[in-house]
Amino acid sequence: MPVYVFRCEDTDQLFEIRTSIRDYDPNAVRSPFTGSDHVQRVIQSVVLQSNSGASQPSLNLDAMGEENPRQLADTMRRIADESNQPTSGEFNEVVRSLEKGKRPSELKEAKISKSPPAKDA
């Protein structure tokens, strides 16, 4: 079942809606924080699947990113542009890093190293 990510424009908090494509109505989405309809859909990630539900073997984004991060960034931007939906700051940060030539594995390592240390209980 698809997960749709939204941002409450009143509180700037993200929330998810899980619903079938058939039942999805963007005009009916309300913020769980305020109950208002001042929400904006956010594209955080894209998963490409064939009609059978299996990943498309012709588009291996992991391999593409490690071999050519700039090409992956271009593909991600094109998919986001074609969706006509706003993207999150994290998505844009990742794309900018890929455009600079950083590989996805380097981004994962940087994210892990930036994580705060676990607090002792």
C-alpha positions as CSV (number, residue, x, y, z in Angstrom):
1,M,0.0,0.0,0.0
2,P,1.5,3.4,-0.9
3,V,2.6,5.8,1.7
4,Y,2.0,9.5,1.0
5,V,4.1,12.0,3.0
6,F,2.6,15.4,3.8
7,R,3.8,18.5,5.7
8,C,1.4,20.4,7.9
9,E,1.8,24.0,6.8
10,D,0.7,25.3,10.2
11,T,3.2,23.3,12.3
12,D,5.8,22.4,9.7
13,Q,5.6,18.7,10.9
14,L,5.6,15.8,8.5
15,F,3.0,13.0,8.6
16,E,2.1,9.9,6.5
17,I,-1.1,8.7,5.0
18,R,-1.3,5.0,4.0
19,T,-4.0,4.3,1.5
20,S,-4.6,2.5,-1.7
21,I,-4.0,4.4,-5.0
22,R,-7.7,4.0,-5.7
23,D,-8.8,5.6,-2.4
24,Y,-6.2,8.3,-2.3
25,D,-7.8,11.8,-2.3
26,P,-5.4,14.6,-1.8
27,N,-8.2,17.1,-1.2
28,A,-9.4,15.0,1.8
29,V,-6.1,15.0,3.7
30,R,-6.1,16.8,7.0
31,S,-3.3,17.5,9.4
32,P,-3.3,15.1,12.4
33,F,-1.8,18.0,14.4
34,T,-4.3,20.7,13.7
35,G,-7.1,19.1,11.8
36,S,-6.7,21.7,9.1
37,D,-6.4,21.1,5.3
38,H,-3.3,23.4,5.1
39,V,-1.1,20.5,4.1
40,Q,1.4,20.0,1.3
41,R,2.5,16.7,-0.2
42,V,6.2,16.0,0.0
43,I,8.2,13.5,-2.1
44,Q,10.8,11.9,0.1
45,S,11.7,8.8,-1.9
46,V,10.7,7.0,-5.0
47,V,10.4,3.3,-5.5
48,L,10.1,2.0,-9.0
49,Q,8.3,-1.2,-9.6
50,S,7.0,-3.1,-12.6
51,N,3.3,-4.1,-12.9
52,S,4.2,-7.5,-11.3
53,G,5.5,-5.7,-8.2
54,A,9.1,-6.7,-8.7
55,S,11.8,-4.1,-9.0
56,Q,12.7,-3.2,-12.5
57,P,16.0,-4.8,-13.4
58,S,16.7,-2.3,-16.1
59,L,17.0,0.6,-13.6
60,N,19.3,-0.4,-10.8
61,L,19.6,2.9,-8.9
62,D,22.1,1.5,-6.3
63,A,24.6,0.5,-9.0
64,M,24.0,3.7,-10.9
65,G,24.7,5.8,-7.8
66,E,28.0,4.0,-7.0
67,E,29.2,4.1,-10.6
68,N,27.8,7.5,-11.6
69,P,26.3,9.6,-8.8
70,R,25.6,12.6,-11.1
71,Q,23.5,10.4,-13.3
72,L,21.6,9.2,-10.3
73,A,21.0,12.8,-9.2
74,D,19.7,13.6,-12.7
75,T,17.3,10.7,-12.6
76,M,16.1,11.6,-9.1
77,R,15.5,15.2,-10.1
78,R,13.7,14.2,-13.3
79,I,11.4,11.8,-11.4
80,A,10.6,14.5,-8.8
81,D,10.0,17.1,-11.5
82,E,7.6,14.8,-13.3
83,S,5.7,14.1,-10.1
84,N,4.9,17.9,-9.8
85,Q,5.1,17.5,-6.0
86,P,7.4,19.4,-3.7
87,T,10.5,17.6,-2.3
88,S,11.8,17.5,1.2
89,G,15.0,19.3,2.3
90,E,16.6,16.0,2.9
91,F,15.8,14.8,-0.6
92,N,17.3,18.0,-2.1
93,E,20.4,17.7,0.1
94,V,21.0,14.2,-1.1
95,V,20.6,15.2,-4.8
96,R,23.0,18.2,-4.4
97,S,25.6,15.9,-2.8
98,L,25.2,13.4,-5.7
99,E,25.5,16.2,-8.2
100,K,28.9,17.0,-6.6
101,G,30.0,13.5,-7.2
102,K,29.5,11.9,-3.7
103,R,28.5,8.2,-3.9
104,P,25.4,7.0,-1.9
105,S,27.7,4.9,0.3
106,E,29.6,8.1,1.3
107,L,26.3,9.8,2.1
108,K,25.3,6.9,4.4
109,E,28.6,7.0,6.2
110,A,28.4,10.7,6.7
111,K,24.8,10.4,8.1
112,I,25.9,7.7,10.5
113,S,28.9,9.8,11.7
114,K,26.7,12.8,12.2
115,S,24.2,10.9,14.4
116,P,24.4,11.9,18.1
117,P,26.0,9.3,20.4
118,A,23.6,7.1,22.2
119,K,22.8,8.2,25.8
120,D,23.4,5.8,28.6
121,A,20.3,4.9,30.5
